[in-house]
Amino acid sequence: MNDHQSFALDTYHLSPELKLALLTKSDAAEIAIQLTNMEPWQSLGFTAMGLARYLVRIDPNFHCYCVFVADKLAGVIAVRYPWLRGSYLELLAIFTEYQKHGIGKQLIAWLVHETAKQNANVWTTVSNDNNRAHHFYLQNGFLPIGDIPDLIQLGCHETLLRLPITLAESNQT
């Protein structure tokens, strides 16, 4: 762990093609529309207006970045930091046309790097019926911690997942 502040930059260049930039209000509107047409947000009945409000809310511990591939908006990552001796990945969404290109894996590596500056855990939750996301997190070293019923919506269960930083670092080598 070092003295550099986590999630302190406005822009992160993860590769020549992949960039993260702080979300703007206009980005939020476009992202919200995309999310309402994707799972699990579509099945859960989220609205574009509600999602946009969530993305732009003022909270000093909420860090929300647009994901750009070759300067085209490709998704969003939102992190709560600090949270339980680490960071909490609140939202990770890669638009359909950019999925299955390793972007999510690169974002998890960035998240681990930023969190490891001062803490030892990355946390997230995943809806139990979101099999693709569940598989993605398990493939990236997250461990199931427990079931949380009715967190997002009555009758919908979430699984709390933890990625210990030491485990994450060994998975990346």
N, C-alpha and C positions, 0 to 999 in steps of 0.2 A: 504494500500500500504506500502511496506517496502523498505529497502535499498538494497536488493539483486538484482543482475543483472539478467535480463531475458535472457533465451536461452544461458547461459554461459557454460554449461557443454557439454562434448563430448558424454556422455552416460547418459541415463535416464532409470532406472528400474521402470516400471509402475506397474508390478506385477511379480510374480515368473516366468511367461512364456513370458511376453511382455516387450520388450526392444527397446529403440531408440538409435541409434548410428550415429554419423556424417557420411555422405555419402562419399564413396571413389570413385575414377575413375572407378574401376572395378565394383563396385555396380551400378554406373550410367549406364553403358553399359547394364547390365542385366535388370535393372528397365526399361530403355528406350525400350528395346525389348518387355517386358511385356506390357507396356503402349500402344504401337502401335497396340496391339491386343485387346485393351479394349476401351469401349466408355467413353468419347466422342472423345478421341484422334484418334481412327481409322476413324470415320466419318469425322473428321476435317482434315484428311490427314497428320498428323504429322509423321515425319520420326524418326527412332531410333537415327540417328546421330544428328538431330536437338534437340531432347529431351535430349540426353546425354550432349550436349553442354550447354543447359539450366540448367541442374542439377549441373554441375561442375563450372559454371561461378564464377568468383571472384567478390564478392560484400559483403562488410562488414555488410550489413543489411539483407542479405539473409542467412537463417539458414535451411539447408536441412539435414534431418535425414532418415536413413533406419529404417523400422519397422521390427523387428524380433519377431517371435513367436517360442518358443522352439529352438532358435538359427537358425531358417530358415528364409530367406528373405521373407517377407510377404507383403511389400508395401513401401510407401514413404510418408513423410510429409515435405512440404517446407513452411516456414514462412518468411514474410518480417516484420522486426521489427527494428525501430518503424515505424508506419504508422497511421495517423489520430487518435492520442491519443489512440493508441492500437497496435494490430498486424493484419497483413493481411495474411490469409491462402491462399497462392498461389496455392498449390497443396496438395491434399489428395487422395491417391489411395491405396486401399487394393486389393491385387491380388484375383482373383475370388474364389479360393479354401479357402480363409480365411475370406470371407465376411459373414455377418449375424451371427457373433460370438461376437458382442459387441466391437470389436476393435476400430471402428470409434468413438464410444461414449467415450471410454477411452482416445483416442487421443484428442478429443475436451475438455475433463476435464483437461488433461495435459496442453493444449494450454491456457485454461482459467487460470489455476494456474500460469503458467509462465507469462502471460500478466498482471495478477492482481498484480504482484509484484510492478508495477510502472504505470499502465494505466487502463483504464476503458472500452475498447472495443475490440472485436474480429470482424474482417471483412472478407468477402470472396465474390467471385462472382460464379455464377453457370449458365451454358448454359441453356437457356429457354427450350430446347428440352431434357435436361437431367433430366427426371422426378424422377428417383430414387435418384439422388443427391439432387435435390430440396426438396423432401420429407424428406430425412435424415436431412438436415440442419434445416428445419422447426420443425421437431420432437425434435431437440436438442436446440431449443430456439431462433434460428436466426430469425430476422424480415426483410422482404423485404423493401428496401429503394427506389430503382428505377431501371428502365430499362436502359441499356447501349447498344445501337445498334452498330454493326460493331466493337466491341472491339477486338475479336480474329480473326474474319474473316468477310468479307463483307457478309451481309445477315444473320449473326448469332447474336442473341441478348443474352446478359448476364443480370442477375439480381444481383445488389449489395445487399448483406445481412449484417446485423449488429447484433451482440450478445452483448448487454450491460452486463458488468461483474456482476452487482448486480442481474440482471435477471438470468444469467447463474448460479450463486452461489445458488440462491433459487431453481432452477430446479434440482440441484444435491442433495438436501436434501430430 
